[in-house]
Amino acid sequence: MSAPAAAPSRGADPGLRHRLAERGVDARLLLLVPGMVFVVGLFVYPFCYGLGLSFQPAKGGGPFADYQRFFSDAYQRDTIGKTLRLAVPAALLNVLASVPIAYRMRGRFRGKRLLTTALVVPITLGTVLTAEGLLTFLGPRGWLNRALTGLGIVDEPVTLIQNYWGVFFSIVISGFPFAFLLILSYLSGIDPSLERAAATLGAGWWQRFRRITLPLLAPGLATTFCLTFVLAFSVFPSAYLVGDPTGETRVISIAAYEAAYQQYDYAFGSTIAVIMGAIELAVIGLVLAWRSRFYAGTTGGKGS
């Protein structure tokens, strides 16, 4: 009689569970289910629903009728330019203002925590409280105008609210803490030994910043600009509270709100929201393309 065949070893013929585990697929992936349900329920489904609704115009005329309606109406179309004129300068100012402050604050010095707290306090204020503060400080009878007229610098109050500047200041105040914290985190990730090595070779602070810090910081600058731009482009309460919602600060979010909740044309409101998202994606794509063209290194800030 022949000897019974040896049972196959587990290592020679691993089961399905083992093969999946080798590829990182195991029961721990079930922990992602709640997060995926949250993302699908609150982001993916509303986006797909709104996108589909934009191709179902209430007044008929084909799937792209509302898009044609938006771009053929100068009153609606001009909201794109008005929003960009607010969002782009505000995002640039926040990024440019954050760089020198974060560059100085990455070291250790007395009062650093207190100063950092003061710089990020606007995050806790909210849009409405920020607008109230601007009305109190920059209004016709605000502290600034009373000081200027009291000193004889101006004869009449300077108009800094209920116009472009009121919304611009509100966006800058609300967006600066995010830009500052992001850039500070990127600067903290740059190895300081790189600058010390350059200093030993005779490089001045400007040469060290321009040739070492700035190139390594470039990915962080692009990312920070994108995030602050999206935050500024979606401005809505400030445009009403400290701006001119029927004139120079009638931004695209106001157009979408009026279409959906004043005219009750949800399809047209969805169309404007889709256009708004497409513009944001286009600007982000241009910024990231610029970054990839002028910087091809890693994004970790550690150098190579």
C-alpha positions as a Markdown table, in Angstrom:
| # | Residue | x | y | z |
|---|---|---|---|---|
| 1 | Met | 0.0 | 0.0 | 0.0 |
| 2 | Ser | 1.2 | 3.5 | -0.8 |
| 3 | Ala | 1.8 | 6.0 | 1.9 |
| 4 | Pro | -1.0 | 8.5 | 2.4 |
| 5 | Ala | -0.4 | 11.8 | 0.6 |
| 6 | Ala | 0.9 | 14.5 | 2.9 |
| 7 | Ala | -1.5 | 17.2 | 3.8 |
| 8 | Pro | -0.6 | 20.5 | 2.0 |
| 9 | Ser | 1.0 | 23.0 | 4.3 |
| 10 | Arg | -0.7 | 26.2 | 5.2 |
| 11 | Gly | 2.2 | 28.3 | 3.8 |
| 12 | Ala | 2.1 | 26.5 | 0.5 |
| 13 | Asp | -1.6 | 27.1 | -0.1 |
| 14 | Pro | -2.7 | 30.1 | 1.9 |
| 15 | Gly | -6.4 | 30.7 | 2.3 |
| 16 | Leu | -8.3 | 33.6 | 0.9 |
| 17 | Arg | -8.1 | 35.4 | 4.2 |
| 18 | His | -4.4 | 35.2 | 4.3 |
| 19 | Arg | -4.0 | 36.3 | 0.7 |
| 20 | Leu | -6.2 | 39.3 | 1.3 |
| 21 | Ala | -4.3 | 40.1 | 4.5 |
| 22 | Glu | -1.0 | 40.2 | 2.6 |
| 23 | Arg | -2.6 | 42.9 | 0.4 |
| 24 | Gly | -3.7 | 44.9 | 3.5 |
| 25 | Val | -7.3 | 43.8 | 3.3 |
| 26 | Asp | -8.6 | 42.6 | 6.6 |
| 27 | Ala | -11.3 | 43.2 | 9.2 |
| 28 | Arg | -9.7 | 46.5 | 10.2 |
| 29 | Leu | -11.0 | 48.0 | 7.0 |
| 30 | Leu | -14.5 | 47.8 | 8.5 |
| 31 | Leu | -13.4 | 50.8 | 10.7 |
| 32 | Leu | -13.6 | 52.8 | 7.5 |
| 33 | Val | -17.3 | 52.1 | 7.0 |
| 34 | Pro | -18.7 | 54.8 | 9.3 |
| 35 | Gly | -16.5 | 57.4 | 7.6 |
| 36 | Met | -17.4 | 56.3 | 4.2 |
| 37 | Val | -21.1 | 56.4 | 5.0 |
| 38 | Phe | -20.6 | 60.0 | 6.4 |
| 39 | Val | -18.7 | 61.1 | 3.2 |
| 40 | Val | -21.2 | 59.5 | 0.9 |
| 41 | Gly | -24.3 | 60.8 | 2.8 |
| 42 | Leu | -23.1 | 64.4 | 3.3 |
| 43 | Phe | -20.9 | 65.0 | 0.3 |
| 44 | Val | -21.1 | 62.6 | -2.5 |
| 45 | Tyr | -24.9 | 62.2 | -2.6 |
| 46 | Pro | -25.7 | 65.9 | -2.3 |
| 47 | Phe | -23.1 | 66.7 | -5.0 |
| 48 | Cys | -24.5 | 64.1 | -7.4 |
| 49 | Tyr | -28.1 | 65.2 | -6.7 |
| 50 | Gly | -27.2 | 68.9 | -7.3 |
| 51 | Leu | -25.3 | 68.1 | -10.4 |
| 52 | Gly | -28.2 | 66.1 | -11.8 |
| 53 | Leu | -30.7 | 68.8 | -10.8 |
| 54 | Ser | -28.7 | 71.4 | -12.7 |
| 55 | Phe | -29.5 | 69.5 | -15.9 |
| 56 | Gln | -33.3 | 69.5 | -15.2 |
| 57 | Pro | -34.2 | 73.2 | -15.7 |
| 58 | Ala | -37.6 | 74.1 | -14.3 |
| 59 | Lys | -38.5 | 76.2 | -17.4 |
| 60 | Gly | -37.4 | 73.5 | -19.9 |
| 61 | Gly | -35.3 | 74.1 | -22.9 |
| 62 | Gly | -32.8 | 71.2 | -22.7 |
| 63 | Pro | -30.3 | 70.0 | -20.1 |
| 64 | Phe | -28.0 | 73.0 | -20.5 |
| 65 | Ala | -30.7 | 75.7 | -20.6 |
| 66 | Asp | -29.9 | 77.0 | -17.1 |
| 67 | Tyr | -26.2 | 77.1 | -17.9 |
| 68 | Gln | -27.0 | 79.2 | -21.0 |
| 69 | Arg | -29.3 | 81.3 | -19.0 |
| 70 | Phe | -26.6 | 82.1 | -16.4 |
| 71 | Phe | -23.9 | 83.0 | -18.9 |
| 72 | Ser | -26.2 | 85.0 | -21.1 |
| 73 | Asp | -27.4 | 87.2 | -18.3 |
| 74 | Ala | -24.8 | 89.9 | -17.4 |
| 75 | Tyr | -26.3 | 90.4 | -14.0 |
| 76 | Gln | -25.7 | 86.8 | -13.1 |
| 77 | Arg | -22.4 | 86.4 | -15.1 |
| 78 | Asp | -20.8 | 89.4 | -13.5 |
| 79 | Thr | -21.0 | 87.7 | -10.1 |
| 80 | Ile | -18.0 | 85.5 | -11.2 |
| 81 | Gly | -15.7 | 88.5 | -11.7 |
| 82 | Lys | -16.9 | 90.2 | -8.5 |
| 83 | Thr | -16.2 | 87.1 | -6.4 |
| 84 | Leu | -12.8 | 86.6 | -8.0 |
| 85 | Arg | -11.9 | 90.2 | -7.3 |
| 86 | Leu | -12.6 | 89.5 | -3.7 |
| 87 | Ala | -11.2 | 86.0 | -3.3 |
| 88 | Val | -7.9 | 86.2 | -5.2 |
| 89 | Pro | -6.5 | 89.3 | -3.5 |
| 90 | Ala | -7.7 | 88.2 | -0.1 |
| 91 | Ala | -6.1 | 84.8 | -0.5 |
| 92 | Leu | -2.8 | 86.3 | -1.8 |
| 93 | Leu | -2.7 | 88.8 | 1.1 |
| 94 | Asn | -3.3 | 86.1 | 3.7 |
| 95 | Val | -0.5 | 84.0 | 2.3 |
| 96 | Leu | 2.0 | 86.8 | 1.8 |
| 97 | Ala | 1.3 | 88.2 | 5.3 |
| 98 | Ser | 1.6 | 84.8 | 6.9 |
| 99 | Val | 5.0 | 83.9 | 5.5 |
| 100 | Pro | 7.2 | 86.5 | 7.4 |
| 101 | Ile | 5.2 | 86.2 | 10.6 |
| 102 | Ala | 5.4 | 82.3 | 10.6 |
| 103 | Tyr | 9.0 | 82.5 | 9.6 |
| 104 | Arg | 9.8 | 84.6 | 12.6 |
| 105 | Met | 7.7 | 82.5 | 15.0 |
| 106 | Arg | 9.0 | 79.1 | 14.1 |
| 107 | Gly | 11.8 | 79.6 | 16.7 |
| 108 | Arg | 11.5 | 79.7 | 20.4 |
| 109 | Phe | 11.0 | 83.0 | 22.2 |
| 110 | Arg | 9.2 | 84.4 | 25.2 |
| 111 | Gly | 5.5 | 85.1 | 24.6 |
| 112 | Lys | 5.3 | 82.8 | 21.5 |
| 113 | Arg | 2.2 | 81.0 | 22.8 |
| 114 | Leu | 0.4 | 84.2 | 23.7 |
| 115 | Leu | 1.2 | 85.8 | 20.3 |
| 116 | Thr | 0.1 | 82.6 | 18.5 |
| 117 | Thr | -3.2 | 82.6 | 20.4 |
| 118 | Ala | -3.8 | 86.2 | 19.5 |
| 119 | Leu | -3.2 | 85.5 | 15.8 |
| 120 | Val | -5.7 | 82.6 | 15.7 |
| 121 | Val | -8.4 | 84.2 | 17.8 |
| 122 | Pro | -10.4 | 85.2 | 14.7 |
| 123 | Ile | -11.2 | 81.5 | 14.1 |
| 124 | Thr | -13.3 | 81.6 | 17.3 |
| 125 | Leu | -15.2 | 84.8 | 16.4 |
| 126 | Gly | -17.3 | 83.6 | 13.5 |
| 127 | Thr | -18.5 | 85.6 | 10.5 |
| 128 | Val | -21.3 | 87.4 | 12.2 |
| 129 | Leu | -19.2 | 88.6 | 15.2 |
| 130 | Thr | -16.4 | 89.7 | 12.8 |
| 131 | Ala | -18.9 | 91.7 | 10.8 |
| 132 | Glu | -20.3 | 93.3 | 14.0 |
| 133 | Gly | -16.8 | 94.3 | 15.0 |
| 134 | Leu | -16.1 | 95.8 | 11.6 |
| 135 | Leu | -19.3 | 97.8 | 11.8 |
| 136 | Thr | -18.3 | 99.1 | 15.2 |
| 137 | Phe | -14.7 | 99.9 | 14.3 |
| 138 | Leu | -15.0 | 101.0 | 10.6 |
| 139 | Gly | -18.5 | 102.3 | 10.5 |
| 140 | Pro | -19.4 | 106.0 | 9.9 |
| 141 | Arg | -19.5 | 106.6 | 13.6 |
| 142 | Gly | -16.9 | 103.9 | 14.4 |
| 143 | Trp | -13.7 | 104.3 | 16.4 |
| 144 | Leu | -11.5 | 104.8 | 13.3 |
| 145 | Asn | -13.6 | 107.5 | 11.7 |
| 146 | Arg | -14.1 | 109.3 | 15.0 |
| 147 | Ala | -10.3 | 109.3 | 15.5 |
| 148 | Leu | -9.6 | 110.5 | 11.9 |
| 149 | Thr | -12.2 | 113.3 | 12.2 |
| 150 | Gly | -11.1 | 114.2 | 15.7 |
| 151 | Leu | -7.4 | 114.6 | 14.5 |
| 152 | Gly | -8.5 | 116.6 | 11.5 |
| 153 | Ile | -7.2 | 114.1 | 9.0 |
| 154 | Val | -10.5 | 113.9 | 7.2 |
| 155 | Asp | -13.5 | 116.1 | 7.1 |
| 156 | Glu | -16.1 | 113.4 | 6.5 |
| 157 | Pro | -16.2 | 109.7 | 7.6 |
| 158 | Val | -14.3 | 107.3 | 5.3 |
| 159 | Thr | -16.6 | 104.7 | 3.8 |
| 160 | Leu | -15.0 | 101.3 | 4.6 |
| 161 | Ile | -18.1 | 99.2 | 5.1 |
| 162 | Gln | -21.2 | 98.4 | 3.0 |
| 163 | Asn | -18.9 | 98.1 | 0.0 |
| 164 | Tyr | -16.0 | 96.1 | -1.4 |
| 165 | Trp | -13.6 | 96.9 | 1.4 |
| 166 | Gly | -15.9 | 95.8 | 4.2 |
| 167 | Val | -16.2 | 92.3 | 2.7 |
| 168 | Phe | -12.5 | 92.2 | 1.8 |
| 169 | Phe | -11.5 | 93.0 | 5.4 |
| 170 | Ser | -13.9 | 90.4 | 6.7 |
| 171 | Ile | -12.4 | 87.7 | 4.4 |
| 172 | Val | -8.9 | 88.6 | 5.4 |
| 173 | Ile | -9.6 | 88.5 | 9.1 |
| 174 | Ser | -11.4 | 85.2 | 8.9 |
| 175 | Gly | -8.9 | 83.5 | 6.6 |
| 176 | Phe | -5.6 | 84.7 | 8.0 |
| 177 | Pro | -5.5 | 82.3 | 11.0 |
| 178 | Phe | -5.9 | 79.3 | 8.6 |
| 179 | Ala | -3.2 | 80.6 | 6.3 |
| 180 | Phe | -0.9 | 81.3 | 9.3 |
| 181 | Leu | -1.3 | 77.9 | 10.9 |
| 182 | Leu | -0.8 | 76.1 | 7.6 |
| 183 | Ile | 2.4 | 78.0 | 6.7 |
| 184 | Leu | 3.7 | 77.7 | 10.2 |
| 185 | Ser | 3.3 | 73.9 | 10.1 |
| 186 | Tyr | 5.2 | 73.8 | 6.7 |
| 187 | Leu | 8.0 | 76.0 | 8.0 |
| 188 | Ser | 8.3 | 73.9 | 11.1 |
| 189 | Gly | 8.8 | 70.8 | 8.9 |
| 190 | Ile | 11.9 | 72.3 | 7.1 |
| 191 | Asp | 15.1 | 71.0 | 8.6 |
| 192 | Pro | 16.9 | 74.1 | 10.2 |
| 193 | Ser | 20.3 | 72.4 | 9.6 |
| 194 | Leu | 19.9 | 73.2 | 5.9 |
| 195 | Glu | 20.0 | 76.9 | 6.7 |
| 196 | Arg | 22.7 | 76.6 | 9.3 |
| 197 | Ala | 24.9 | 74.8 | 6.7 |
| 198 | Ala | 24.3 | 77.6 | 4.2 |
| 199 | Ala | 25.1 | 80.2 | 6.8 |
| 200 | Thr | 28.5 | 78.5 | 7.5 |
| 201 | Leu | 29.2 | 78.9 | 3.8 |
| 202 | Gly | 28.6 | 82.6 | 4.0 |
| 203 | Ala | 25.0 | 82.9 | 2.8 |
| 204 | Gly | 23.0 | 85.8 | 4.2 |
| 205 | Trp | 19.5 | 85.5 | 5.5 |
| 206 | Trp | 17.9 | 86.6 | 2.2 |
| 207 | Gln | 20.0 | 84.1 | 0.2 |
| 208 | Arg | 19.1 | 81.3 | 2.7 |
| 209 | Phe | 15.4 | 82.2 | 2.5 |
| 210 | Arg | 15.3 | 82.6 | -1.3 |
| 211 | Arg | 17.4 | 79.5 | -2.2 |
| 212 | Ile | 16.5 | 77.1 | 0.6 |
| 213 | Thr | 13.4 | 78.0 | 2.6 |
| 214 | Leu | 11.3 | 79.4 | -0.2 |
| 215 | Pro | 11.7 | 76.4 | -2.7 |
| 216 | Leu | 10.9 | 73.9 | 0.1 |
| 217 | Leu | 8.0 | 76.1 | 1.2 |
| 218 | Ala | 6.6 | 76.4 | -2.4 |
| 219 | Pro | 4.2 | 73.3 | -2.0 |
| 220 | Gly | 2.9 | 74.7 | 1.2 |
| 221 | Leu | 2.3 | 78.1 | -0.3 |
| 222 | Ala | 0.3 | 76.6 | -3.1 |
| 223 | Thr | -1.8 | 74.5 | -0.8 |
| 224 | Thr | -2.4 | 77.3 | 1.6 |
| 225 | Phe | -3.5 | 79.6 | -1.3 |
| 226 | Cys | -5.9 | 77.0 | -2.6 |
| 227 | Leu | -7.5 | 76.5 | 0.8 |
| 228 | Thr | -7.8 | 80.2 | 1.6 |
| 229 | Phe | -9.1 | 80.9 | -1.9 |
| 230 | Val | -11.9 | 78.3 | -1.5 |
| 231 | Leu | -12.7 | 79.8 | 1.8 |
| 232 | Ala | -12.9 | 83.3 | 0.4 |
| 233 | Phe | -14.6 | 82.4 | -2.9 |
| 234 | Ser | -17.5 | 80.9 | -0.9 |
| 235 | Val | -18.1 | 84.1 | 1.0 |
| 236 | Phe | -21.8 | 84.7 | 1.8 |
| 237 | Pro | -22.7 | 86.3 | 5.2 |
| 238 | Ser | -20.0 | 89.0 | 5.0 |
| 239 | Ala | -21.3 | 90.1 | 1.5 |
| 240 | Tyr | -24.7 | 90.8 | 3.2 |
| 241 | Leu | -23.6 | 92.2 | 6.5 |
| 242 | Val | -20.7 | 94.5 | 5.6 |
| 243 | Gly | -21.0 | 94.6 | 1.8 |
| 244 | Asp | -23.4 | 95.7 | -0.9 |
| 245 | Pro | -25.3 | 92.5 | -1.8 |
| 246 | Thr | -27.1 | 94.2 | -4.7 |
| 247 | Gly | -24.1 | 95.9 | -6.1 |
| 248 | Glu | -20.3 | 95.5 | -6.1 |
| 249 | Thr | -20.4 | 92.6 | -3.6 |
| 250 | Arg | -23.2 | 90.5 | -5.2 |
| 251 | Val | -21.0 | 87.4 | -5.2 |
| 252 | Ile | -21.9 | 84.1 | -6.9 |
| 253 | Ser | -23.0 | 82.5 | -3.6 |
| 254 | Ile | -25.7 | 85.3 | -3.2 |
| 255 | Ala | -26.8 | 84.5 | -6.8 |
| 256 | Ala | -27.2 | 80.8 | -5.9 |
| 257 | Tyr | -29.1 | 81.7 | -2.7 |
| 258 | Glu | -31.5 | 84.0 | -4.4 |
| 259 | Ala | -32.2 | 81.5 | -7.2 |
| 260 | Ala | -32.9 | 78.7 | -4.8 |
| 261 | Tyr | -34.6 | 80.3 | -1.8 |
| 262 | Gln | -36.1 | 83.6 | -3.1 |
| 263 | Gln | -37.1 | 82.5 | -6.6 |
| 264 | Tyr | -37.5 | 78.8 | -5.6 |
| 265 | Asp | -35.8 | 77.7 | -8.8 |
| 266 | Tyr | -33.7 | 74.9 | -7.2 |
| 267 | Ala | -32.5 | 73.7 | -10.6 |
| 268 | Phe | -31.0 | 77.2 | -11.4 |
| 269 | Gly | -29.6 | 77.4 | -7.9 |
| 270 | Ser | -27.9 | 74.1 | -8.4 |
| 271 | Thr | -26.6 | 75.3 | -11.8 |
| 272 | Ile | -24.9 | 78.3 | -10.2 |
| 273 | Ala | -23.5 | 76.1 | -7.4 |
| 274 | Val | -22.0 | 73.8 | -10.0 |
| 275 | Ile | -20.5 | 76.7 | -11.9 |
| 276 | Met | -19.1 | 78.0 | -8.6 |
| 277 | Gly | -17.4 | 74.6 | -7.9 |
| 278 | Ala | -16.1 | 74.4 | -11.4 |
| 279 | Ile | -14.4 | 77.8 | -11.1 |
| 280 | Glu | -12.8 | 76.8 | -7.8 |
| 281 | Leu | -11.5 | 73.6 | -9.3 |
| 282 | Ala | -10.1 | 75.6 | -12.3 |
| 283 | Val | -8.2 | 78.0 | -10.1 |
| 284 | Ile | -6.9 | 75.2 | -7.9 |
| 285 | Gly | -5.8 | 73.3 | -11.0 |
| 286 | Leu | -3.9 | 76.3 | -12.3 |
| 287 | Val | -2.2 | 76.9 | -9.0 |
| 288 | Leu | -1.1 | 73.2 | -8.7 |
| 289 | Ala | 0.0 | 73.2 | -12.4 |
| 290 | Trp | 2.1 | 76.2 | -11.6 |
| 291 | Arg | 3.6 | 74.5 | -8.6 |
| 292 | Ser | 4.5 | 71.4 | -10.5 |
| 293 | Arg | 6.1 | 73.5 | -13.2 |
| 294 | Phe | 8.3 | 75.5 | -10.9 |
| 295 | Tyr | 8.9 | 72.9 | -8.2 |
| 296 | Ala | 9.4 | 69.2 | -8.8 |
| 297 | Gly | 10.7 | 68.1 | -5.3 |
| 298 | Thr | 9.1 | 66.4 | -2.4 |
| 299 | Thr | 6.4 | 68.1 | -0.3 |
| 300 | Gly | 7.7 | 67.2 | 3.0 |
| 301 | Gly | 10.0 | 70.2 | 3.4 |
| 302 | Lys | 13.0 | 68.1 | 4.6 |
| 303 | Gly | 15.1 | 68.4 | 1.4 |
| 304 | Ser | 16.9 | 65.6 | -0.2 |
